[in-house]
Amino acid sequence: MDDTGQVRVEGSAKRVRAHLAGQVVADSRNPLLVWEHPYYPTYYLPAESVRAQLEPTGATQRVPGMGGGTVCDVSVRGATAPGAAVRFEAPSGGRDPLVRLEWAAMQQWFEEDEPVYTHPRDPYKRVDVLASSRHVVVRAEDVVVADSVRPHVLHETGLPPRYYLPQTDVRTDLLRPSDTRTHCPYKGAATYWDLVVDGAEHRDAAWCYRTPLPESQKIAGLVCFYDERIDLSVDGMPQEHPRS
């Protein structure tokens, strides 16, 4: 949605499928991408592409720019996702009926035949991973926890640059495995470490994509620090803590 309150809507040529309990909930060859907020889009699928049973819950939901819809339970054989769909019989713009499925309520999403995680890929986002010889130093509690002149710098649209460092340039003795796991639709699945320095614990201070998606292969096995909270300098210049 932009500053005027208008929602951005675009058609997509991707085949999009959603699964629940191993069964197809929806299979669309003409989904819509709807930016309900500025960070990433949501899929709205033609109602005719939905194969699961949608049972109205009696609740309604209004989405700015799209109109009002009926909240529904999504049922397939042997499984139900409560309140996981909103059906729009007459969405704004004179469109045919649409269904928005709750992303996290589905077992798996596919764009074409490739799984996608967290949210749809934004066609206007780009990820560039560039090998660099910049001198990157990471400190916590005035202790150097990483020092590298061979980082890979990841530039992702709308986010601060991230410096991914070889593990041999990191004080891995200060890292403790964390239970946190996240997924990125552009990079893949990340595992995390807590950083413990002089008794001070920094939760989930560093992460690693061990088997990233093909477009981000250059960062495989490298360590990145959460410099919103950890001090980082590049070529001797302290970096401001980014806001993201």
FENQUIBEL-V737543 format. One record per residue. RES is the residue in one letter. PSI is psi in degrees with one decimal (NA if undefined). Layout:
RES|PSI + RES|PSI
//
This chain:
M|137.6 + D|-175.4 + D|-17.5 + T|-1.9 + G|4.7 + Q|134.0 + V|141.7 + R|130.1 + V|130.6 + E|146.4 + G|155.8 + S|144.4 + A|1.4 + K|144.2 + R|127.7 + V|131.6 + R|146.4 + A|135.8 + H|148.7 + L|127.7 + A|38.0 + G|7.5 + Q|152.1 + V|122.0 + V|-42.3 + A|148.4 + D|103.5 + S|138.5 + R|1.1 + N|59.7 + P|164.3 + L|143.2 + L|123.1 + V|123.0 + W|88.8 + E|-23.6 + H|170.1 + P|-5.9 + Y|-40.0 + Y|160.0 + P|170.1 + T|145.7 + Y|130.2 + Y|125.0 + L|141.5 + P|135.0 + A|-31.9 + E|-16.5 + S|-5.9 + V|124.5 + R|-22.5 + A|164.1 + Q|130.3 + L|117.7 + E|113.4 + P|137.0 + T|-10.9 + G|-12.6 + A|157.0 + T|161.1 + Q|138.1 + R|130.3 + V|119.8 + P|129.6 + G|-14.2 + M|-17.8 + G|-163.1 + G|147.6 + G|166.3 + T|125.3 + V|134.0 + C|149.2 + D|145.3 + V|120.4 + S|130.4 + V|176.7 + R|114.3 + G|4.1 + A|145.6 + T|134.6 + A|103.6 + P|131.6 + G|27.6 + A|3.4 + A|149.9 + V|122.5 + R|126.3 + F|106.3 + E|-35.0 + A|69.7 + P|153.5 + S|150.1 + G|5.5 + G|25.6 + R|160.8 + D|164.2 + P|139.9 + L|156.4 + V|130.3 + R|121.6 + L|138.9 + E|118.8 + W|-51.9 + A|-18.1 + A|-16.9 + M|148.3 + Q|-37.8 + Q|144.6 + W|148.2 + F|136.9 + E|117.2 + E|-124.8 + D|16.6 + E|132.2 + P|146.6 + V|141.8 + Y|153.8 + T|-54.4 + H|166.7 + P|149.8 + R|135.4 + D|120.7 + P|-11.3 + Y|7.7 + K|145.2 + R|142.9 + V|121.4 + D|129.4 + V|117.6 + L|126.9 + A|142.7 + S|159.9 + S|15.5 + R|150.4 + H|110.5 + V|127.1 + V|131.4 + V|132.2 + R|148.1 + A|134.1 + E|35.8 + D|15.3 + V|132.6 + V|119.3 + V|-11.1 + A|143.3 + D|113.3 + S|143.5 + V|20.9 + R|53.0 + P|162.9 + H|126.9 + V|122.3 + L|119.2 + H|119.5 + E|130.7 + T|126.1 + G|-0.6 + L|157.4 + P|154.9 + P|144.4 + R|136.4 + Y|113.0 + Y|126.0 + L|145.4 + P|142.2 + Q|-28.0 + T|-11.7 + D|9.8 + V|141.2 + R|79.4 + T|-15.8 + D|-14.8 + L|-0.9 + L|138.9 + R|129.1 + P|138.0 + S|157.5 + D|-6.8 + T|136.0 + R|136.6 + T|161.9 + H|141.8 + C|134.1 + P|-13.2 + Y|-24.9 + K|-29.3 + G|-148.0 + A|132.4 + A|141.4 + T|157.1 + Y|160.4 + W|149.1 + D|147.4 + L|124.7 + V|114.4 + V|121.2 + D|40.0 + G|-10.1 + A|128.2 + E|127.6 + H|106.1 + R|132.9 + D|45.5 + A|-16.9 + A|153.4 + W|169.6 + C|137.0 + Y|102.4 + R|-36.8 + T|73.6 + P|167.0 + L|157.9 + P|-38.1 + E|-10.2 + S|25.0 + Q|-27.8 + K|-18.2 + I|7.6 + A|124.5 + G|-1.4 + L|159.6 + V|133.3 + C|138.8 + F|146.0 + Y|86.4 + D|5.7 + E|-27.5 + R|-18.1 + I|141.3 + D|134.0 + L|136.1 + S|147.8 + V|120.5 + D|40.7 + G|-0.5 + M|116.1 + P|136.5 + Q|141.9 + E|147.2 + H|117.8 + P|161.2 + R|123.1 + S|NA
//
